[in-house]
Amino acid sequence: MSLKILILGVNGFIGNALTTAILKETNWQVFGMDIASDKLSGNLSHPHFHFIEGDISINKEWIAYHIKKCDVALPLVAIATPSIYVKDPLRVFELDFESNLDIVRQCLKYKTRVIFPSTSEVYGMCNEPEFNEETSNLVLGPIQKERWIYSASKQLLDRVIYAYGKHQGLAFTLFRPFNWIGPKQDNVFDEKEGSSRVVSQFISNIIHKKNIHLVDGGAQRRSFTFLDDGIDCLLKIIENKNHCANGKIFNIGNPANDASIKILAETILALAKTYPKYKERAEQVKIIDVDSKDYYGSGYQDVSARIPSIKNAEEILGWSPKTDLNTALKKTLDYYLGG
């Protein structure tokens, strides 16, 4: 079956990788919008890919038209950088919640299935040993800890989508990425501290011979998931054999890749020293502790661990992650540092 897929934020970390996989592995048509196309150069000439440069808050007529004509919509546009949650929380709310709510309502209007990117952050400070999509409590910190505006925005939209599905028939699937890493995540050649997510920030520090900062000592643990594994799961969700993903929520993560941020930093630094062009730079970089208030400001708060239950994805979709952390980091470094 040939599907028509709408991807908003098609040039982003997930969007460009998903597009590449769809065009390589299926006969589906992809209609994509983003404010740039630098990560899409290999796909722009593909006959099944239709790209327009645009902004989801401006080009609303184009979006409505394509939601109407497509079978599936993936609104992947979001701010997902912790430093911005603290510095510009209203911008996060306006884009991540308000703009995406408009898109969800269009999907309801035109009876188009929506696959929405929730986040592992909706679990907040849940203290369970692993997070379950149906049973785990979603626990956020005080209002003054503005870091949680991203989580709150995503969680509220999850609840709205679920309610539209239950009460008004919206076809939906929610997926929650757990610390996906891989090529093209951020621009590591941008020297600005805090402009990237953790793996690409550490790589950027090495490139620019800057010390790696461990916020509050880097004891926080995360389950890192290689991008290719996550994309494989998304393809199964889009395919939706026997409507198995309808109305479901899926954690997409790799519990076996649970590691502290400190171990992550040490591993990346050690691996970077194996690349001849960057060996000397990596040897100049030190790993130093910084206080979260100094690094992010007083509005920041963190959690000690974030481990997903992936039983839903395993049992319903027949998916499981394959890439261990060392391999994931090596493939990421190969892309950025030249292999």
Number of C-alpha atoms within 10 A of each C-alpha: 7 9 15 19 24 24 28 25 24 30 27 23 19 25 24 24 22 23 23 17 15 21 17 11 9 14 13 17 20 25 22 26 26 20 15 15 19 12 17 18 11 10 18 14 11 13 10 17 18 15 19 15 13 18 16 21 14 10 13 16 10 14 24 17 12 20 29 17 14 20 19 25 27 23 24 22 23 20 16 15 16 21 20 19 24 23 16 13 19 15 14 21 21 16 17 24 21 14 18 23 18 14 22 25 17 19 23 20 13 16 17 22 22 26 27 22 21 23 22 23 23 22 23 22 18 19 16 14 11 15 20 19 22 10 7 13 16 17 15 19 15 10 10 12 17 24 28 26 24 26 25 22 19 24 21 15 21 22 11 15 26 21 13 17 17 12 9 11 13 24 23 24 26 22 22 19 21 23 21 22 25 25 20 20 20 19 15 23 14 14 16 11 15 14 18 22 17 19 24 24 24 24 26 24 25 26 22 16 18 19 16 23 21 21 20 16 16 18 16 18 19 23 20 28 27 26 25 21 19 25 21 16 23 20 16 17 23 22 17 15 12 7 11 14 23 20 17 19 22 28 25 30 30 28 19 16 20 20 18 18 19 20 14 22 21 16 15 21 23 14 16 25 16 13 16 12 13 17 17 15 18 25 14 11 17 16 16 14 15 15 13 17 13 11 16 19 16 14 19 21 20 15 15 13 21 26 23 27 18 21 17 19 23 15 10 16 20 11 19 18 22 15 18 15 21 14 12 23 23 18 17 24 21 15 13 19 17 11 12
